[in-house]
């Protein structure tokens, strides 16, 4: 009777975990990773017991790493036989290359290739979830590993019961002893992986040496560490939701760049700044792989102590830029030189800057304002077709009343961000700049005047506000507020 009650409690624990973390929905198709070890055999067996209750469909998936010749093949045969005995579809794959080659730890490379396989099976079978057999002992070991390596709250929460609403771990609430008890009482066999005894791997060293030692100080150390991970998981989830809420309210996207006002970010509690930056980067890249604590600190240092036009380079081609009161996160890209020939009246698309140039003849009697925000009015007696619209070139100068000035110096004086300078369109006639759009600098000799007989109007119609213009406008706003 006691044994039967113990088995019922084990199933009850798994059922409770599934409900608690909303792991399954009715009609879910679930890919179950089955290595042949005790954890995965227990996982598949319990999910098979619960499949009608939860109305789910199971697919077993086994990946052969090829690291233990002879042993791997026997393990595969065992898994296939076990899966077939349950009447569950079986997916199998063997690695085609030696994963010992290349950089990185063997443990990590094996994990990456295994997850890739499971994702492939999920897509092939049009499945909804991937179930893995991590347990309470794995959780405790993970917490210790990350503590030893130096980790914040996000790392110390351990293995998440659910990740991205796809990866689920239904037996995360069971200890290894409970799993072995279940298998023994059910008469289920499993395969022992000889590599699990190799203490050159940090996890195995923690499992076989450190945890037994810790148990002499705290006999319930596995439960204690697992409970700590659960508490931290809840707190981490709350802080992440607060960070996501802040990002939604205080960031915007312009030309695929993400922008945040630094004076707003400065008011945030230090505990949230790290998470907000991670959230912003995930929003930009879709992930935070290879993003370290040092990277986040460098961004904070850039914000707090960087010069108004400083920047740092991050993994995956991401650049964090400080532009006066704005933090800009964007991908690494160079604006190419562009040049468009204007041969007569009409409408011309300028694809690189996503704009239209509209060139038209205007009746001189109807001119009340010679120049508007995006239009110029030129005296046709002083300019003839063709002319060119292009971006800045080295040495470009424009004539003013008192001589010439380098366009580069004009941009610097007006605090135009560096990355914006090659985007701004310039009107070129006879190889000389005569107008700079958006900042409205014109060679006065070509402007329409009172008495001009024929006037050419050139308008620049932006399909969307460019990043440089947004940055410049925000800079002017900040200067106005400060003044």
Secondary structure, DSSP 8 states (H G I E B T S, - for coil): -HHHHHHHHHHHHHHHHHHHTT---TT-EEEEE--SSHHHHHHHHHHHHHHHHHT-EEEEEEEE--SSTTHHHHHHHHHHHHHHHHT-EEEEEE-SS-TTSSSS-HHHHHHHHHHHHHHHHHHHTT-SEEE----HHHHHHHHHHHHHH---HHHHT-S-SEETTTEE-TTTTS-HHHHHHHHHHHT------GGGG-TTSHHHHIIIIIHHHHHTT-TTHHHHHHHHHHHHHHHHHHHHHHHHHHHHHHEEEETTEEEEEHHHHTTS-HHHHHHHHHHHHHHHHS--TT--HHHHHHHHHHHHH--TT-EEE-GGGEEEEEETTEEEEEE-------EEEE-SSEEEEEGGGTEEEEEEEE-GGG-S-S--SSEEEEETTT--S-EEEE---TT-EEEETTEEEEHHHHHHHTT--GGGTTTS-EEEETTEEEEETTTTEE-GGGB--TT-SSEEEEEEEESS--HHHHHHHHHHHHHHHH-
